[in-house]
Amino acid sequence: MKKRIGITAAILAASCAILATGCAGNTQNVVYLSSNWYANTGYKKIQPTFTEKDEKFSPEKIIYDVKHDKTSADNDNYSVEYADGTYTTEFYAVNFDKNSEYVAEEYRSGYPEKQVVYCYKTELSIPSVTFKYGAESKVFDEGDKVITESYFLSVENRLRPLYSYQKINSVSPNMLNPKSLEECYSKNSYEYKTYYSYDGKSATTHLIGVEAIPEDNFSNKKNFDLNLAPSTFFDVSYLDVAVRANRLSADLAEGVCLITPSSGLQNFILRGGVDSLSDKEKSAAQEVLKKKGLYTPKYYKDEDGNEKEKGLSTVAVRVSYNGELTGVLQTYWISAIENARNNTGRATIVRMDNHVTFKQGILRYSIKEVESTLWIDK
């Protein structure tokens, strides 16, 4: 089976192995998007206070704990253990210059001189990974390290991508049924830079790393025709933001295209769900949000007339590959939007589950700290 890059930093680190099928079609489905990270979700542009150098500039910076949940692991041939790690995200806006390093020379003439665009950065760090095959084991002390950086337009322009960068150093499950310890894992170290034409019709990816997956037959440069996308598309590096921008409800069912650097356009489905957090998780998350004004307690009276706190309300969104090997690859738990014009929780992601390939459990991301958030007028 051909290996390929997965849909998020965590799946990149896990080297998600599913077949790559390009998007195809003639009529594009336009996905409805909202700026759900703002107090007024209907504001389609970029708020000045979210932009560097503004007098009240304040970026969104969030830290997540990453833990390996092996309760769902179902591989009798070997096991993988990930040490506890961290995942950090940084979301804000910048002044983007057409002459910057983020614009390819062949696309430069199509860009405006200057504009304000979103920037999203992530870093996944897992200090060690251990593989066990029978009585043998192998510990990789360098673990997993994945860094991404992306630039894209506002909701008004459907979050259209302009540039993305991914630096990946990982050791990942290699197959379902290996015959030796050495066949259990795959080490990967490479970098991708993807440049987009401003009109959203084409993209060019450059592979920089020296240890790319051989079976991908990836040359140093690949071109992608984005006219083939049957739905609104996003670069995989800011999937977190794209999911937050969708209709966050239990009945969400939306097809989107994601652009991965090794495979180009791919079909995915976003589905809302009623999956709820445990009381312990809900309590921990709402305390983190409360410290930054992202959660305001609401109360109700029970049957005995006692006042009780309602607690944090969330919406679950599952991201599934829509191809030959379908299935849920990632699930988000996002603070619910209870008032679109006074959106206290800002659709903050409080938990993410990433399924480790070859039945090796789940990497669970739980919100630990909101270091800073979009400026709030108190």
VEXKOLMI-122462 format. One record per residue: residue in one letter; x, y, z of N, C-alpha, C in turn. Coordinates in steps of 0.2 Angstrom, whole numbers, plus 5000, padded with zeros to 4 digits. Layout:
AXYZXYZXYZ;...
! end
This chain:
M500449945000500050005000500450065000;K500250114996500650174996500550225002;K501150245005501050285010500950355008;R500550405012500450465010500450515016;I500450575015500350625020499650635022;G499550635029498850635031498550705032;I498050715036497650775036497850825041;T498250815046498450865051499150845053;A499350895057500050885059500150815063;A499650795067499650735070499650675066;I499250685061499150625056499750625052;L500050685050500750685047501250645051;A501250655057501750625061501650555062;A500950535061500850465061500850425054;S501050465049501050445042500450405040;C499950435041499250405039499350365032;A499150305032499250265026498550245023;I498350285019497750275015497850285008;L497450255003497550274996497350344994;A497750374990497650444988497150444981;T496650474982496150484976496050554975;G496250584969496150654968495350674967;C495250734969494550764968494350764961;A493750754959493550764952492850794951;G492750824946492050854945492050914942;N491450944939491451004936491051054939;T490551044944490251094947490451094955;Q490751154957490951154963490451174968;N490451134974490051154980490351204984;V490051254985490351314989490151304996;V490551295001490451285008490351355011;Y489751355015489651415019490051415025;L490451475026490951485031490751545035;S490951545041490851605046491551615050;S491651675052492151695056492051675063;N492051605065491751585071492251595077;W492851625076493351645081493251715083;Y492751745080492551815082491951815086;A491851875090491251885094490651885090;N490651925084490151925079490351875073;T490051815073490251765068490151785061;G489651835060489451855053489951905050;Y490451925054490951975051491451935046;K491451945040491751905035492551925034;K492651985036493352015035493851995041;I494452025041494852015046494852075051;Q494752065057494752115062495452145063;P495452215064496052245065496452225071;T496052215076496452185082496752125082;F496652085076496952015075497552025071;T497752085069498252095064498852125068;E499452105066500052125069500152195068;K500452235074500552305074499952345075;D499352315075498752355077498852375085;E498552435087498652455094498352405099;K497852365097497552315102497652245099;F498252235095498352175093498452115098;S498052065097498152005102498051945098;P498551895097498451835093498051785098;E497851735095497651675098498151625099;K498351605105498951555106498651505111;I498651445109498351395113498851335114;I498851305120499351245121498851185123;Y499051125120498651065121499151015124;D498950975129499250915131499150855126;V499650815124499450765119499650695123;K499150655123499250585126499050535122;H499350475122499150415118498650375122;D498050365119497550325122497550255118;K497750205122497850145119497250095120;T496750125123496150075124495850055118;S495850085112495550065106496050035102;A496650025104497149995100496949915099;D497049895093496749825091497249795086;N497949795087498449765083498749715087;D498649645086498949595089499649575087;N499949615082500549595079501149635083;Y500949695084501449735088501149795091;S501549835095501249895098501649955098;V501350015098501650075098501550115104;E501950145107501850195113502150265112;Y501750315112501950385112502050415119;A502550445120502650475126502150545126;D502050565132501650625132501950685129;G501550725125501850775121501450845122;T501550885117501250955117501050975110;Y500551005109500351035103500151105104;T500451155100500351225101500151255095;T499651305095499351335089499451415090;E499551445085499551515085499151545079;F498651585080498251615075498151685075;Y498351725069498251795069498251815062;A498351885061498351905054498951945053;V499251955047499851985045499752025039;N500152075038500252115032500652075027;F500352055021500652005016500852045010;D501552035008501852075003501952024997;K501752044991501751994985502551984984;N502952024986503652014985504051964990;S503651944995503951905000504151834998;E504451795002504651725001504051685000;Y503451705002502851655002502551654996;V502751694991502451694984502951674979;A502751614975503151594970503251644964;E503851644961503951694956503451684950;E503251624948502751614943502051634945;Y501951654951501251674953501251744955;R501851774956501851844959501451894955;S501451894949501051944945500351954946;G500051894949499351894950499151914957;Y499651934961499451954968499452024969;P499052054973498952124975499652144978;E499852204978500452224981500452204988;K499952224992499952214999499252195001;Q499152155006498452145009498552115016;V498052105020498052075026497752005025;V498151955028497951885027498051855034;Y497651795035497751755041498451715041;C498751705047499251665047499151615053;Y499251545052499151495057499751455057;K500051445064500651405065500451355070;T500751295069500651235074501351205075;E501351175081501951135082501751075087;L501951015084501750955088502450925090;S502550915097503150885099503050825104;I503250765102503150705106503850685107;P504150685113504850665115505050595113;S504650545113504950485112504350435109;V504550385105504050335103504350265103;T504050215106504250155107503850105103;F504250055100503850005096504049935099;K503549895100503649825103503449775099;Y503849725097503749665093503949605097;G503449565099503649515103504049535109;A504649505110505049515116505549575114;E505549595108505949655106505649725106;S506049775107505749835108506249885105;K506049945102506449995099506250065102;V506650105105506450165107506750225103;F506350265101506650325097506550385101;D507150405104507150465109507050535105;E507150535099506950595095506250605094;G505850555095505150555094504850585088;D504350625089503950665083504050735084;K504150775078504150845078503850865072;V503350905072502950925066502850995067;I503051035062502951115062502651135056;T502051175056501751195050501651275051;E501651305045501451375045501051385038;S500551425039500151435033499851505033;Y499751535026499451595025498851585021;F498251625022497651615019497251675019;L496751675015496251735015495751735020;S495351785020494751785025494151745023;V493651735027493051695026492751725020;E492751795019492451825013492751795007;N493351775007493651735001493751665002;R493351635006493251565008493951535010;L494251575014494951545017495351515012;R495451545006495851525001496551525002;P496951465001497651465003498051504999;L498651535002499151564998499851534999;Y499951505004500651475005500551425012;S500951375011500951325017501651295018;Y501851285024502551255025502451195030;Q502751145029502751085034503451055035;K503651045041504251015042504150955047;I504250895044504050835048504650795049;N504750775056505250725058504850675062;S504750615060504250565063504550495062;V504250455067504350385066503650355067;S503450315062502750295062502650225061;P502050195063501850125061501950115054;N502250065052502350055045501850005041;M501649955045501149915041500749875047;L500249835045499749805049500049745052;N500449705048500649635050501449625048;P501849665052502549655050502849585052;K503449575049503749505051504349515055;S504549575057505149585061505049655064;L505449675069505349735073505549795068;E506049785063506249835059505649855054;E505149805053504649815048504049855052;C504149865058503549895062503549975061;Y504150005060504150075060504450105053;S504250165052504550205046504750275049;K505350285047505650355049505550405043;N505350465045505250515039505550575042;S505850615037506150675038506150715032;Y505750765031505650805025505350875027;E505350915022505050975022504650995015;Y504051025016503651045010503551115010;K503551145004503351215004502851214998;T502251234999501651244994501451314993;Y501551334986501351404984500751394980;Y500251444981499651444977499651514973;S499351504967499151564963498551594966;Y498551664966498151704969497351694967;D497251674961496651654959496351584961;G496751554964496551484967496551434962;K496851434956496751394951497351334951;S497851354954498451304954498851314960;A499251264961499751254967500351224965;T500951234968501551204966501851184973;T502051124974502351104980503051084979;H503551104983504251084983504451044989;L504750984987504950944993505650954994;I505850975000506550995002506950945006;G506550895010506950855014507250795010;V507650765014508150715011507950635012;E507450625016507250565018506450555016;A506250575010505550565008505350495007;I504750475007504550405007504650384999;P505050334998505250314991504650304987;E504150264990503650244985503150294983;D503250354986502850414983503150434976;N503750424975504050444968503950514968;F504050554973503950624973504550664971;S504450694965505050734962505150794967;N505650834965505750894969505150944969;K504750944964504250994962503650954959;K503050974962502350944959501951004958;N501551004953501051054951500351024952;F499851064954499151034955498651084952;D498251054948497651094945497051094950;L496951154953496451164958495751174955;N495751174948495051184945494651124945;L495051064947494751004948494350994954;A494351034959494051034965493351034965;P492950984967492250984967491951024972;S492351044977492051084983492551134985;T492351184990492851224993493451184995;F494051214994494651184996495051225001;F495451185005495851215010496551175010;D497051215012497751175013497651135020;V497951075020497851035026498151065032;S498651115031499051135037498551185041;Y498051205039497551245043496851215043;L496851155043496251115044495851135050;D496251145056495951165062495451225061;V495751275058495351335056494751325052;A494851285047494351275042493751235045;V493851195050493351155053492951205058;R493351245061493051295065492551345061;A492751355055492351405051491651375048;N491551305049490951275046490351285051;R489851265048489151265052489251215058;L489351245064489551195070488851175073;S488651115070487951095073488051015072;A487550985076487550905076487350885069;D487050925065486750895059487250915053;L487850945054488350965049488450905045;A488450905038488650855034488950895027;E489550905027489850945022490450915018;G490450915012491050885008491550945007;V492150935008492650985007493250945003;C493650985000494350964998494850985002;L495350945003495950965007496550955002;I497050995002497650994998498250965002;T498450905001499050885005499650885000;P500250895003500850914998501050854994;S500950794996501150734992500650714987;S499950724988499450694984498950744981;G499050814983498650864980497950854983;L497450874978496750874980496450804983;Q496050804988495750744991495150764994;N494650714993493950724996493950705003;F493550745007493450735014492750755016;I492450725021491750745024491850765031;L491550825032491450845039490750825042;R490750795047490050775050490050795057;G489450825059489350845066489150785070;G489150785076488950735080488750755087;V488550705091488250725098488750695103;D489350675101489850645106489950705111;S489950685117490050735122490650715126;L490950775129491550765134491250735140;S491750705144491550675150491550735155;D491250725161491150785165491850815168;K492250765168492950785170493250825165;E493250805159493550845153493150915152;K492550915153492150975152492351025157;S492351005164492551045169493251075168;A493751035166494451055165494451105159;A494151095154494151135148493851205150;Q493251205153492851265155493251315159;E493651285164494151325168494651355164;V494951325159495451355155495151405151;L494551405148494251455144494051515149;K493851495155493551555159494151605161;K494751575161495351625163495451675158;K495251665152495351715146494651745144;G494151735148493451765146493151725140;L493351665139493051625134492451575136;Y492251585143491751545145491451585151;T490751595151490351625156489851575159;P489951555165489451505168488751525167;K488351475165487551485165487251425170;Y486751445173486451405178485751385177;Y485451335179484851305179484551275186;K483951265186483751235192483451165191;D483751125195483551055194482751035197;E482550975197481950955199481750975206;D482250985210482251005217482251075219;G482351115213482451185214483151205215;N483651165215484351185217484651215210;E485051265211485351295206485951255204;K486051245198486651205195486951235189;E487551225188487951255182487851215176;K487651245171487451205165488151175162;G488651205162489351175160489451195153;L490051185151490251195144489851155139;S489651185133489251155128489751155122;T489851095119490251085114489951045108;V490251055102489951015096490550975093;A490450915092490950865089490850865082;V491450875078491550865071492050815069;R491750765065492150715063492450725056;V493050715055493350725048493550655045;S493150635040493250575037493550575029;Y493950535028494150525021493650495016;N493450525011492950505006493250475000;G493450415001493850374995493750304996;E494250264993494250194994494250165001;L494650205005494650175012494350235016;T493750225017493350275021493450265028;G493250315032493350305040493550375043;V493350375049493550435053494250435055;L494550495053495250505054495450545060;Q494950595061495050645066494350675069;T494350685075493750715078493950775082;Y493550825081493650895085493050905090;W493150925096492650955100492751025101;I492251065099492351135099491751165103;S491951225106491451255110490951285106;A490351265108489751285104489551355104;I489351375098489151445097488351455099;E488251485105487551495107487251555105;N487651605104487451665101487951695096;A487751695090488151715084488351785084;R488051825088488251895088488551915095;N488651865099488951875106489351805107;N489751785103490051725103490651715108;T490451705115490951705120491451655119;G491351595117491851535117492251545111;R492051585106492451595100492651525096;A492251475097492251415093492951385095;T493251385101493851365103493851285103;I494351255100494451185100494751165107;V494351125110494551105117494851035117;R494650995112494950925112494950905104;M495450865103495550835096495750765097;D495450715093495750645093495950625086;N496550605086496850585079496950505080;H496650475075496750395075497450385072;V497850345076498450315074498350265069;T498750265064498650215058498850145061;F498550095057498650025058498450005065;K497850035068497550005074497950015080;Q498250075080498750085086498450135091;G497850145091497550185096497450255094;I497350305098497250375097497750425100;L497950475097498250525100497750585102;R497650595108497150645111497450705113;Y497250765110497450825112496950865116;S497150885122496650915127496950985128;I496451035128496651105129496951105136;K497551135137497951145143497951225145;E498051265140498151335142497951375136;V497551435137497551485132497951545134;E498551545130499051595132498851665130;S498451675125498151735123497651725118;T497151775118496651765113496451835110;L496051825104495851885101495651945106;W495852005105495652055110494952055111;I494752055118494052055120493952125124;D493452165122493252225125492852205131;K493152215137492852205143492552265146;
! end
